[in-house]
């Protein structure tokens, strides 16, 4: 059973906790981490997207952020980011390998498998830029079906208007793009 901290609109824990299913059933605000794996390809910036496993409780089979997950009660965002990178992609990283890009609020309701899924999260966004070879990744089969590199422009086109094959959160993507432009010289 996963337990989360209930948080305010800034992502600060209130001192109360909630179980995962209840948080999503009631739409109670909790925290997540989103990690964007980034590489430069010539003059372009590419982002690694994961294709979510077909039996995920939300957005099954859709392309999403490189790695993401919930922050467990009592954990810090950076600790959770390192854990998610390792669990989902097999990447062993250190705190100094992650660059904080910002945070954003996620709020939506959508029906999956005949029941409502209410997401209300404050997402902490990190960027990872160490070299990554897809063939050397160890994907967590319960979470990730596959991974693929995409140019930023291709993702942008998939988000406006929304291509149903992608569930990349627009605000998280914008933070990754901003970070790339400011730190990688991408035009």
PyMOL commands that set and color helices and strands:
alter all, ss='L'
color gray80, all
select helices_A, chain A and resi 20-26+77-89+95-97+134-136+152-159+170-183
alter helices_A, ss='H'
color red, helices_A
select strands_A, chain A and resi 3-7+13-19+30-41+44-52+63-64+67-70+98-112+115-128+144-151
alter strands_A, ss='S'
color yellow, strands_A
deselect
rebuild
show_as cartoon
